[in-house]
Structure formats: C-alpha cells, structure tokens
C-alpha cells in the first residue's frame, strides 16, 4: 500500500474533523449540515450569517473541486439518470435526517467525536442501511 491510496482520505478526514472542531469552538454549535440548513429556514433564526457562510463553503468547496479535478467526475450524475429521482432521493434523505435527529455529518463526525451514545448508534444504523442498500441494489441490477 502506498500513500496515494490512503493519504487523500486521511487528509480529507483531518480537514473535516478539524473544520468541525473549529466550527464548534467558534459558534458553540454542532455543525451538522441538516441542522445548519434546517434552522436557517426558520423565520426566528438569529444566526444566519455563520450558517450561510458554512453552507456557501460546503457548496463552493465542492464546486471548486468539480472544476479543478478530473477525479470528481466519479461523483457527477451519470448521463441518462433522472434528475427528478435524485431530487426525490434527496428529499427522502432530508426527511430521514430530521427524523433521526441529525445527518451523517452531525452524528458521524461531531456526535461520535464527542462520544455521544445516540450518535454512535445512529452512525451504526446509517452504515448498516447503506450496506443493505448497496447489497440490494447490486442484487437487483445483476438480475436485470
């Protein structure tokens, strides 16, 4: 195993963890994406500025990567796939994150980092559901 296989993931994980820690220290709030976005939609939101900056950095960073890196092509929507289905899937994920009290970033990065038992359990459920979904998708598409 050489550094080209694990180093980008390691560095990315350090940046995500460090950024989450910095956001927690500066704002005294857990920077889970669903919570940051969900509270931004409330008319009583009094801390819009940091939430907008956080989301702009998230979207802008991804956009910059798509522009600068050919490797990001792996994550583009494949030709022939329905944009409507991706939108519906996104809404289902959004509903699930609100129902589950947070998203993978809130539970998986921040909550687990703080040792929260509910976040550890939620992350195990996210992972199991993801494994099952991939297994079933591969099973169903292999038969077709």
ZAMIRO-713327 format. One line per 4 residues: number of its first residue (from 1); for each residue y, x, z of C-alpha. Coordinates in steps of 0.5 Angstrom, whole numbers, plus 500, padded with zeros to 3 digits. Each point is the difference from the previous one (the first is absolute). Layout:
BEGIN
NUM) Y,X,Z ~ ...
END
This chain:
BEGIN
1) 500,500,500 ~ 507,503,498 ~ 507,498,502 ~ 501,496,494
5) 495,494,503 ~ 503,499,507 ~ 506,503,500 ~ 505,495,497
9) 496,495,504 ~ 501,504,506 ~ 508,501,499 ~ 501,493,498
13) 497,497,506 ~ 504,505,504 ~ 506,497,497 ~ 498,493,501
17) 499,502,507 ~ 506,504,501 ~ 504,495,497 ~ 497,494,504
21) 502,504,506 ~ 507,502,498 ~ 501,492,499 ~ 497,498,507
25) 504,505,503 ~ 507,499,497 ~ 499,492,499 ~ 495,499,506
29) 496,495,496 ~ 494,501,497 ~ 501,501,492 ~ 494,496,497
33) 502,497,494 ~ 498,493,501 ~ 504,500,506 ~ 506,503,497
37) 500,496,494 ~ 499,493,504 ~ 505,501,505 ~ 505,502,494
41) 499,493,497 ~ 502,496,507 ~ 507,498,500 ~ 501,503,507
45) 498,507,498 ~ 506,504,503 ~ 497,507,498 ~ 500,499,492
49) 502,507,499 ~ 495,504,502 ~ 495,495,497 ~ 503,500,493
53) 500,508,501 ~ 493,500,502 ~ 497,496,494 ~ 505,503,495
57) 497,507,502 ~ 493,497,499 ~ 501,497,493 ~ 505,505,498
61) 495,506,502 ~ 494,496,496 ~ 504,499,494 ~ 502,507,500
65) 493,502,501 ~ 498,496,494 ~ 506,503,496 ~ 498,507,502
69) 493,500,500 ~ 495,499,495 ~ 494,499,505 ~ 504,494,502
73) 497,497,494 ~ 494,498,504 ~ 504,495,504 ~ 503,496,494
77) 498,493,499 ~ 495,501,494 ~ 501,497,493 ~ 497,493,500
81) 500,499,507 ~ 504,493,502 ~ 507,502,504 ~ 499,493,503
85) 493,502,503 ~ 504,506,503 ~ 505,495,503 ~ 495,495,503
89) 497,506,503 ~ 506,503,503 ~ 502,493,503 ~ 493,500,503
93) 501,507,503 ~ 506,498,502 ~ 498,494,504 ~ 494,504,503
97) 505,505,503 ~ 504,495,503 ~ 493,496,503 ~ 498,507,502
101) 506,502,504 ~ 502,505,495 ~ 498,504,494 ~ 495,506,499
105) 506,505,501 ~ 502,497,506 ~ 494,499,503 ~ 496,506,497
109) 506,505,500 ~ 504,498,506 ~ 496,496,505 ~ 494,505,499
113) 505,505,501 ~ 502,497,507 ~ 493,499,502 ~ 501,492,499
117) 493,497,501 ~ 501,494,496 ~ 503,505,494 ~ 493,504,501
121) 496,493,499 ~ 505,498,494 ~ 499,506,496 ~ 493,500,501
125) 500,493,497 ~ 504,502,495 ~ 496,505,498 ~ 494,496,500
129) 503,495,496 ~ 502,505,495 ~ 493,503,499 ~ 497,493,500
133) 505,498,494 ~ 498,506,496 ~ 493,499,501 ~ 500,493,498
137) 505,502,494 ~ 495,505,497 ~ 494,496,501 ~ 503,494,497
141) 503,504,494 ~ 494,504,499 ~ 496,494,499 ~ 505,497,495
END
